[in-house]
Amino acid sequence: MRRLTLLIAMLLGTTVSADEKTVPLGPNPVMAGGIFDRGGGGITVAAELRETVDGQMAVCGVWARSRQLNAYARIGARDTLVPALIRVNGNVVRRDLRVFPRVAAADSYAGAPARCVTTGLTWRPDAPMEVSVPRQIVHQNGRSDNGGGFRLILNRTDEPNPALRRGSLLPESWTNLRFGVGG
């Protein structure tokens, strides 16, 4: 029965069941993200609104990071989703977007396996949605204001897909703390 419900949802493209694990994103998700100030690269969140089978509104989404990031950005990328949020009609309906699965950075996230969470709102097909990933300190050691230490900041950007930015010039396996293992 669950597979039949998922198949119907995929064919209809809008209705989702609360117990589904993932659904494919539609062709025009709303995207937002940020760019790391050291070493380059960035993250992208892609999300859209869907109607649930009981007429409620759900937000479905994925996130991606640049393939090559420095070790601090790689470790902290997922945590940048904690202060990220989604607004519908100007009201915050979801904070902490870590519930969304990570996917590979791509030109388009249409069809990406997204996870959905309900918003508690009644479905409105014309409801405006905004994704926001705020500027934040990702990593800091020492005192970087006096020339010592290191600070990594994720800056907001108007770029539509910052995860496509090239990050570190080093191979991915070199910037992973599990040396020799990509991730």
N, C-alpha and C positions, 0 to 999 in steps of 0.2 A: 504494500500500500504506500509506503514511504517513497519508493522509487516512482510510482505512478504520480504521486503528488509533485515530486520534483520535476518529472517530465512535463506535466501540465504547466507548472510554474515557468519552466524554461520556454515552453511554446507560447505562453501568454506574455511572458517577459516582465510582469509586474507583481504578481501575487506570490507571497512566500509564506511558508509555514514556520511557526516558532521553533519546531523541533528539527528543522533542516540544518545540516552541518555547514554546507556552503551552497551558494547559488552563483551563476555567472553574472558578472557586472554587465550592464547594458552598454550601448555604443557611446554614450556621452556622460560619463561620470564627472562630478565636480572635483577638481584637483587643486591641491595647495601643498606647500612644503617649505623647506628651508635649505640654506647653503651653509656648509661649515666654513669658518673663516680661516682655518689652517689646514693646508693640504688639499683643499677643494672637496668636491663631491657634495652630495646632498641627499635629502629624503623627499619622498612624494607620498601623499595620502590621496587616494581616489575613492570617492563615495557617491552614493545615490540613494534616493528615497524609493521605497517599495511599499506596496499595499500588502498587508497580511491577509490571511484567509478569513479573519474575523473583522475586516474593515479598519484595522488600525494602521498606523504608520510605523515602518521600520526603516532604519538606516543601515545600508550594506556597504562594506568597504574593504579595501586592501591597502597595504603600504609597501613601499619599496625603498631601497637605499642604493646609492652608487656602488658599483662593483668593486672599485678600488678606493678604499678609505684608509686613513691612518688608524692605528690600533685604538686610540682613544675614541675616535668617531665610530668605529666599528662596534666597540663595546657599548657606547652610549646612544647609538642610533635608536634603538627600541624605546629607551627611556625618554626620548624627546616627544614621544606620543602621550606621556602622562599629562602634561598641561594642554595638549591639543584638544580641540573641541569642535562640535558641530552645532550650528544654530539653524533653526527652522523658524521662519517669520521673525527673526531677530532674537528668539529665545533659545537659550542653551538647552539642548535635548540630550547631549552625550558629552561627557568629559572622559579623558583617558581612553585613547583609541588603540591601546595595546590589544584589545579584543580582536582587532582585524588581523588577518594572516599576512605574513610577509610574502611577497612575490618578487620575482626578478624584475629589475628595471626594464621598462619597455616603452616603445613609442606610443602604444595604446594599451589601456588596461581593460578594454572591452573583452568580455569573456573570461576575465580573471576570476578564480574561485574566491568569491567574497563571503565573509561572515556577516550575518544580519543581527541587529539588536532592536528590540521594540523601543518606541519613544514614549508611549503612553498617550499619543495624540491620535485623533481620528484622521483617516486618510483624506488628503486633499491633493489631487494631481498637479495643481498649480502652485503648491507651497514652495516659496524660495528657500534654498538651502545654502549655507556657507560653511566651509571647512577652514579652520584656523590653526596654524602651528606657530606659536609665539616665539619670539627671540628668547634665547635662554643659554645659560652657561652649561655646557655638557660635561666639561672636566676642568678642574683647577687644582694645581698643586703649587705650593709656595706662594709668594706674593708677586704676581705678574705686574702690578702697578709700579714697582720700583726696578723693573728689569730682571728680576729673578723669578723663577717658577715658570709655569706654563698654563695658559688658559685657552680652552677651545669653546667657541661660541657658535651656536646655530642661529643664523640670521634669517628673518622672514624674507621672502622674495615674491615678486609678481611673476616669475618664470612659471610657465604652466607645468613643467615636469623636471624639477631639479635633480631627481635621481638619475637622470641621464647624463649629468655632468661627470666628467672624469675627475677622479679624486687623486690619490697618491700615485706617483709614478712607479712605486714599488709593486711587485707582484702581490696579489691578494694573500697568498700563503705567507708572505713575509710580514704582513701587517696584522696578522691574526695571532693572538696570544697562545693559541694551540698550534705552535709552529708546525708547518708542513701540512696543515689541514685548512682548506678553504672554508669560509663561512661568513 
